[in-house]
Each structure stands twice: as C-alpha cells, then as structure tokens.
C-alpha cells in the first residue's frame, strides 16, 4: 500500500467527512454526546466542522481513496468569533436537535477555554479509517504536523478523549498538561515544545 499525504481538495470533502465519522464514532466523548454507533450524527458534526475550518487540512490517500485526515490551524484562527458561533447555531440545531446541539456547545466551550494563550498550531481533528488503522497512517500525518511545528518553532497543542492516544501522542513529544471531564468523559489536553532546528 502506497500512501500519499496531500492537501484536501474541495471535491474530497464528503469522503473526508465519512472517514472522520468512522474514525471518531467509538470515541468516548462522541458516544456521550451523540450516542453509540451514531455514524450519521458524526458525519453531520464533521460536515459542519470541515466547512468552517481554517488552516491546513491534509488527507492520506491510497490512489483515490482517503484513509486518513488531519487538520491544524494557527492559534490566531483556531477560535471562532462570536459572529461565527452564531452562524453555526442554526446548522447545529438542525443537524442534532436542540438538546444534542447544547451538549456539543458545552463540549466545545470547555475545549475553547483550555486553548493556550501562547502562539501554537492547534491539531484536530486527526483520524484514520478504522480498517486502515495500524498501518502507520496516523504516524505519517503526525510526522507531517510535527515537522511543521519544528520548521516554524511553534508549540503544538491538541485534545483527546482516548487514553490510548495519550501514549501515541507522547511518542511525538506531547505532554499532558490538564485533564478535564466533559459529559462524564476525561479529556486530555496536550502540549509539545518545538525541537530546535540544527
């Protein structure tokens, strides 16, 4: 299998949404908010998200098939403005209903409050299609992100709700700096200092 890392093209958005939905449908926080096995709700979540994301969106492809997706954004653009949040509300309520939309808003509000004040490149989401996991695709996407961190001397920052991912991210130099429960699920907030260029 030959994997190429490329910038997401607009016409690939639907495929990227499906990959992320399948990658995250078993995440504890996604289950707490949307329910178990709710691929459709996760697709709605990522469709709304990908349409408003700024920054860099990369895909790991095998031929024309997307197997992984990652996104990062500079801290100057990672927080939605009040106007942008208001614009998202109708789509969230329409997509999830009022109760679930409120749970999503609570989740994202807690994440937003943890965002570092210092300049950083914020990673997320990053996900690999379940049947393609274990083949090094996530590692390739992380290496691309970490190379960008080091090339720009930027702090790395991410959130995860999967304890096993904490160990994965630690291999790339990330340390857990905070843990907070959201909807009964522990979330891990992780930072990485840039490796000095030689």
Residue frames relative to the residue before (quaternion, step in Angstrom):
aa qw qx qy qz dx dy dz
X 1.0000 0.0000 0.0000 0.0000 0.00 0.00 0.00
X 0.1571 -0.7850 0.5955 0.0672 3.56 -0.74 1.07
X 0.1296 -0.8088 0.5728 0.0317 3.56 -0.59 1.18
X 0.1134 -0.7651 0.6316 0.0544 3.54 -0.95 0.95
X 0.2650 -0.7327 0.6044 0.1662 3.56 -1.12 0.74
X 0.0545 0.8129 -0.5707 0.1021 3.55 -0.63 1.16
X 0.5622 -0.5518 0.4827 0.3828 3.53 -1.33 0.23
X 0.5193 -0.6461 0.4666 0.3086 3.57 -0.97 0.90
X 0.2399 -0.7376 0.6146 0.1438 3.55 -1.01 0.89
X 0.6559 -0.5496 0.3420 0.3883 3.56 -1.10 0.71
X 0.6934 0.4924 -0.2873 0.4408 3.58 0.90 -0.89
X 0.6340 0.5182 -0.3324 0.4680 3.60 1.28 -0.13
X 0.3989 0.7651 -0.4502 0.2298 3.58 1.28 -0.15
X 0.6664 0.5085 -0.3227 0.4395 3.61 0.81 -0.92
X 0.6548 0.5020 -0.3129 0.4704 3.58 0.99 -0.82
X 0.6413 0.5190 -0.3201 0.4657 3.59 1.01 -0.80
X 0.6123 0.5475 -0.3356 0.4612 3.59 1.04 -0.79
X 0.6744 0.4983 -0.2987 0.4557 3.58 0.88 -0.92
X 0.6371 0.5222 -0.3274 0.4629 3.58 1.00 -0.80
X 0.6816 0.4833 -0.2953 0.4633 3.59 0.84 -0.94
X 0.6345 0.5369 -0.3367 0.4424 3.59 0.95 -0.83
X 0.6810 0.4673 -0.2853 0.4863 3.58 0.93 -0.88
X 0.6465 0.5330 -0.3224 0.4404 3.59 1.02 -0.76
X 0.7841 0.3627 -0.1626 0.4767 3.59 0.99 -0.84
X 0.4685 0.7201 -0.4379 0.2651 3.62 1.18 -0.28
X 0.7216 0.4044 -0.2466 0.5049 3.62 1.15 -0.50
X 0.4254 0.6910 -0.4842 0.3273 3.61 1.22 0.13
X 0.5732 -0.6392 0.3810 0.3432 3.62 -0.84 0.90
X 0.6787 0.4830 -0.3098 0.4583 3.60 0.89 -0.83
X 0.6388 0.5143 -0.3279 0.4689 3.58 1.02 -0.72
X 0.6302 0.5065 -0.3321 0.4858 3.59 1.07 -0.67
X 0.6521 0.5249 -0.3164 0.4463 3.59 0.95 -0.86
X 0.7271 0.4294 -0.2366 0.4806 3.58 1.01 -0.79
X 0.8145 0.2876 -0.1203 0.4893 3.59 0.77 -1.04
X 0.5176 -0.5956 0.4445 0.4240 3.58 1.17 -0.57
X 0.6211 -0.5620 0.4001 0.3719 3.57 -1.28 0.36
X 0.8651 0.1335 -0.1110 0.4706 3.54 -1.19 0.74
X 0.4219 0.7122 -0.4598 0.3217 3.59 1.13 0.58
X 0.0847 -0.8313 0.5491 0.0171 3.56 0.46 1.23
X 0.6439 0.5474 -0.3259 0.4237 3.59 0.95 -0.85
X 0.6606 0.4909 -0.3064 0.4782 3.59 0.94 -0.86
X 0.6468 0.5053 -0.3186 0.4742 3.58 1.04 -0.74
X 0.6152 0.5237 -0.3517 0.4728 3.60 1.05 -0.65
X 0.6348 0.5178 -0.3296 0.4693 3.59 0.96 -0.81
X 0.6416 0.5390 -0.3155 0.4452 3.57 0.94 -0.93
X 0.7408 0.4068 -0.2400 0.4776 3.58 0.78 -0.97
X 0.5836 0.5502 -0.3878 0.4542 3.61 1.12 -0.48
X 0.6386 0.4977 -0.3198 0.4922 3.59 0.97 -0.84
X 0.6919 0.5105 -0.2832 0.4247 3.57 0.86 -0.98
X 0.6877 0.4899 -0.2978 0.4454 3.58 0.80 -0.98
X 0.6443 0.5435 -0.3263 0.4278 3.58 1.07 -0.65
X 0.7607 0.3401 -0.2054 0.5132 3.60 1.15 -0.42
X 0.4809 0.6914 -0.4344 0.3193 3.59 1.23 -0.16
X 0.2227 -0.7169 0.6458 0.1392 3.51 -1.14 0.83
X 0.6315 0.5597 -0.3746 0.3843 3.56 -1.24 0.04
X 0.6894 -0.4813 0.3813 0.3843 3.53 -1.33 -0.46
X 0.0452 -0.7665 0.6403 0.0221 3.58 -0.88 0.98
X 0.0769 -0.8015 0.5931 -0.0022 3.54 -0.67 1.18
X 0.1573 -0.7633 0.6172 0.1078 3.53 -1.22 0.56
X 0.2980 -0.6979 0.6215 0.1946 3.52 -1.21 0.68
X 0.0294 -0.8380 0.5432 -0.0423 3.56 -0.50 1.19
X 0.1771 -0.7059 0.6746 0.1235 3.49 -1.30 0.65
X 0.7806 -0.0686 -0.0135 0.6211 3.56 -0.07 1.30
X 0.7622 -0.2888 0.2352 0.5294 3.58 -0.54 -1.16
X 0.5759 0.6078 -0.3615 0.4101 3.58 1.30 0.04
X 0.3124 -0.7378 0.5716 0.1769 3.57 -0.79 1.05
X 0.1124 -0.8053 0.5814 0.0293 3.56 -0.84 1.05
X 0.8033 0.0777 -0.0417 0.5890 3.59 1.22 -0.37
X 0.1321 -0.7758 0.6151 0.0484 3.53 -1.22 0.61
X 0.0598 0.7762 -0.6276 0.0052 3.57 -1.08 0.71
X 0.1084 -0.7797 0.6158 0.0335 3.52 -1.19 0.65
X 0.0851 0.7590 -0.6454 0.0074 3.52 -1.13 0.71
X 0.1089 -0.7860 0.6084 0.0124 3.49 -1.24 0.62
X 0.5313 -0.6129 0.4857 0.3259 3.54 -1.14 0.70
X 0.6197 -0.5951 0.3714 0.3520 3.56 -1.06 0.78
X 0.5772 0.5958 -0.3843 0.4052 3.60 1.12 -0.51
X 0.7910 0.2948 -0.1346 0.5189 3.59 1.16 -0.57
X 0.5301 0.6807 -0.4046 0.3032 3.61 1.18 0.03
X 0.6919 0.4156 -0.2877 0.5155 3.60 1.20 -0.25
X 0.4116 -0.7071 0.5199 0.2455 3.56 -0.82 1.01
X 0.4650 -0.6582 0.5147 0.2926 3.56 -1.08 0.73
X 0.6817 -0.4673 0.3569 0.4353 3.58 -1.28 0.24
X 0.6460 0.5169 -0.3170 0.4637 3.58 1.00 -0.82
X 0.6581 0.5083 -0.3101 0.4608 3.59 0.95 -0.87
X 0.6366 0.5215 -0.3286 0.4635 3.59 1.03 -0.76
X 0.6400 0.5221 -0.3224 0.4624 3.58 0.99 -0.81
X 0.6536 0.5161 -0.3115 0.4576 3.56 1.03 -0.78
X 0.6583 0.5202 -0.3073 0.4490 3.58 1.13 -0.62
X 0.5444 0.6754 -0.3892 0.3100 3.58 1.09 -0.68
X 0.6806 0.4839 -0.3274 0.4420 3.65 0.72 -0.90
X 0.6525 0.5114 -0.3204 0.4582 3.60 0.97 -0.82
X 0.6606 0.5069 -0.3100 0.4588 3.58 1.00 -0.80
X 0.6658 0.4889 -0.3067 0.4729 3.58 0.92 -0.88
X 0.6531 0.5057 -0.3110 0.4701 3.58 0.98 -0.84
X 0.7179 0.4749 -0.2555 0.4402 3.57 0.93 -0.91
X 0.8217 0.2653 -0.0929 0.4958 3.58 0.99 -0.86
X 0.4551 -0.6052 0.5069 0.4120 3.56 1.10 -0.65
X 0.6734 -0.5483 0.3206 0.3783 3.56 -1.17 0.59
X 0.6681 0.5229 -0.3181 0.4230 3.60 0.85 -0.94
X 0.7148 0.4332 -0.2643 0.4811 3.59 0.76 -0.99
X 0.6038 0.5496 -0.3581 0.4528 3.59 1.05 -0.70
X 0.6435 0.5112 -0.3205 0.4710 3.59 1.03 -0.76
X 0.6443 0.5104 -0.3231 0.4691 3.60 1.04 -0.71
X 0.6193 0.5185 -0.3338 0.4860 3.59 1.06 -0.73
X 0.6595 0.5183 -0.3103 0.4473 3.58 0.90 -0.94
X 0.6356 0.5223 -0.3245 0.4667 3.60 1.00 -0.80
X 0.6380 0.5312 -0.3082 0.4646 3.57 0.94 -0.94
X 0.7221 0.4430 -0.2600 0.4633 3.59 0.72 -1.04
X 0.6015 0.5574 -0.3562 0.4479 3.58 1.14 -0.57
X 0.6460 0.4992 -0.3213 0.4798 3.60 0.97 -0.81
X 0.6405 0.5136 -0.3275 0.4678 3.58 0.93 -0.84
X 0.6537 0.5374 -0.3170 0.4283 3.57 0.89 -0.93
X 0.6694 0.5140 -0.3018 0.4435 3.58 0.97 -0.84
X 0.6711 0.4906 -0.2987 0.4688 3.60 1.18 -0.43
X 0.4458 0.7179 -0.4475 0.2927 3.58 1.25 -0.25
X 0.4702 -0.7066 0.4411 0.2917 3.64 -0.69 1.00
X 0.4921 -0.6544 0.4899 0.2993 3.55 -1.13 0.70
X 0.6433 0.5249 -0.3329 0.4470 3.60 1.07 -0.66
X 0.6237 -0.5347 0.4015 0.4048 3.55 -1.21 0.47
X 0.1194 0.7862 -0.5949 0.1169 3.55 -0.96 0.91
X 0.3455 -0.6578 0.6087 0.2782 3.52 -1.39 0.12
X 0.2513 -0.8083 0.5265 0.0792 3.52 -0.47 1.33
X 0.2053 -0.7929 0.5667 0.0897 3.57 -0.63 1.16
X 0.5942 0.5764 -0.4469 0.3391 3.54 -1.02 0.81
X 0.5260 -0.2463 -0.8137 0.0224 1.38 -1.83 1.70
X 0.0991 -0.7249 0.6687 0.1323 3.50 -1.39 0.20
X 0.1712 0.8039 -0.5467 0.1600 3.55 -0.68 1.06
X 0.2136 -0.7563 0.6093 0.1057 3.53 -1.23 0.64
X 0.5695 -0.5934 0.4511 0.3465 3.57 -1.01 0.88
X 0.5695 -0.6594 0.3505 0.3436 3.64 -0.67 1.05
X 0.6944 0.4819 -0.2913 0.4480 3.60 0.87 -0.89
X 0.6964 0.4452 -0.2694 0.4942 3.60 1.24 -0.30
X 0.4667 0.6841 -0.4492 0.3352 3.59 1.25 0.01
X 0.7331 0.3978 -0.3116 0.4552 3.54 -1.17 0.63
X 0.6375 0.5320 -0.3251 0.4525 3.59 1.28 0.12
X 0.6312 -0.5779 0.3274 0.4006 3.58 1.23 0.31
X 0.4210 0.7207 -0.4674 0.2913 3.60 1.23 0.12
X 0.6460 0.5093 -0.3158 0.4728 3.57 0.96 -0.85
X 0.6267 0.5359 -0.3311 0.4588 3.57 1.04 -0.78
X 0.6575 0.5080 -0.3196 0.4554 3.60 0.92 -0.85
X 0.6567 0.4987 -0.3130 0.4712 3.58 0.97 -0.82
X 0.6545 0.5010 -0.3137 0.4714 3.59 1.00 -0.80
X 0.6335 0.5269 -0.3407 0.4527 3.60 0.97 -0.77
X 0.6330 0.5235 -0.3368 0.4603 3.58 0.99 -0.78
X 0.6547 0.5069 -0.2992 0.4742 3.58 0.99 -0.87
X 0.6924 0.4765 -0.2885 0.4586 3.60 0.82 -0.95
X 0.5961 0.5450 -0.3615 0.4657 3.59 1.09 -0.61
X 0.6482 0.5035 -0.3129 0.4780 3.57 1.03 -0.77
X 0.6096 0.5463 -0.3465 0.4581 3.58 1.03 -0.75
X 0.7218 0.4511 -0.2572 0.4574 3.56 0.78 -1.03
X 0.6392 0.5352 -0.3284 0.4440 3.59 1.04 -0.73
X 0.7649 0.3299 -0.1750 0.5249 3.58 1.12 -0.66
X 0.3899 -0.7415 0.4533 0.3045 3.59 1.34 0.12
X 0.3776 0.7404 -0.4640 0.3066 3.55 1.03 0.87
X 0.4861 -0.6129 0.5390 0.3123 3.53 -1.25 0.55
X 0.2929 -0.7360 0.5818 0.1844 3.57 -1.06 0.77
X 0.0120 -0.7985 0.6013 -0.0250 3.56 -1.08 0.72
X 0.1244 0.7827 -0.6024 0.0953 3.56 -1.03 0.81
X 0.2601 -0.7136 0.6212 0.1932 3.51 -1.40 0.22
X 0.0440 0.7820 -0.6217 -0.0035 3.56 -1.18 0.57
X 0.2667 -0.7531 0.5791 0.1621 3.54 -1.20 0.58
X 0.6141 0.5287 -0.3499 0.4700 3.58 1.27 0.19
X 0.4219 -0.7286 0.4729 0.2598 3.64 -0.50 1.12
X 0.6430 0.5321 -0.3383 0.4347 3.61 1.00 -0.75
X 0.6300 0.5352 -0.3386 0.4494 3.59 1.14 -0.52
X 0.5275 0.6163 -0.4137 0.4132 3.58 1.19 -0.45
X 0.6729 0.4820 -0.2930 0.4785 3.59 0.91 -0.89
X 0.6232 0.5389 -0.3376 0.4553 3.59 1.02 -0.78
X 0.7058 0.4529 -0.2748 0.4703 3.59 0.81 -0.96
X 0.5868 0.5803 -0.3717 0.4251 3.59 1.11 -0.61
X 0.5957 0.5753 -0.3609 0.4288 3.60 1.11 -0.59
X 0.7095 0.4165 -0.2437 0.5135 3.58 1.23 -0.45
X 0.6751 -0.5367 0.2807 0.4212 3.57 1.25 0.37
X 0.4991 0.6559 -0.4344 0.3633 3.60 1.20 0.21
X 0.1554 -0.7622 0.6236 0.0777 3.55 -1.13 0.81
X 0.4360 -0.6682 0.5335 0.2808 3.56 -1.09 0.72
X 0.1279 -0.8204 0.5559 0.0385 3.57 -0.72 1.07
X 0.7945 0.0581 -0.0208 0.6042 3.59 1.25 -0.30
X 0.0635 -0.7506 0.6527 0.0807 3.55 -1.21 0.55
X 0.0092 0.7989 -0.5980 0.0645 3.57 -0.87 1.00
X 0.3588 -0.7157 0.5454 0.2480 3.61 -0.93 0.81
X 0.0260 -0.7591 0.6504 0.0050 3.56 -1.05 0.86
X 0.8255 -0.0714 -0.0119 0.5598 3.57 -0.62 1.16
X 0.7289 -0.4612 0.2261 0.4526 3.55 1.02 0.90
X 0.6470 0.4929 -0.3089 0.4930 3.59 1.29 0.08
X 0.4026 -0.7050 0.5256 0.2545 3.59 -0.83 0.96
X 0.1248 -0.7655 0.6293 0.0496 3.55 -0.95 1.01
X 0.2554 -0.7672 0.5790 0.1049 3.54 -1.02 0.94
X 0.1603 -0.7763 0.6069 0.0589 3.55 -0.85 1.06
X 0.0677 -0.8519 0.5156 -0.0622 3.54 -0.52 1.25
X 0.1531 -0.7818 0.6022 0.0516 3.55 -1.11 0.85
X 0.0927 -0.7639 0.6352 0.0653 3.53 -1.30 0.48
X 0.3130 -0.7265 0.5814 0.1903 3.56 -0.88 0.97
X 0.5337 -0.6361 0.4373 0.3454 3.61 -1.02 0.68
X 0.4131 -0.6569 0.5686 0.2732 3.54 -1.19 0.65
X 0.4767 -0.6935 0.4575 0.2874 3.57 -0.72 1.07
X 0.4434 -0.6811 0.5172 0.2682 3.54 -0.95 0.91
X 0.4411 -0.6865 0.5134 0.2657 3.56 -1.07 0.77
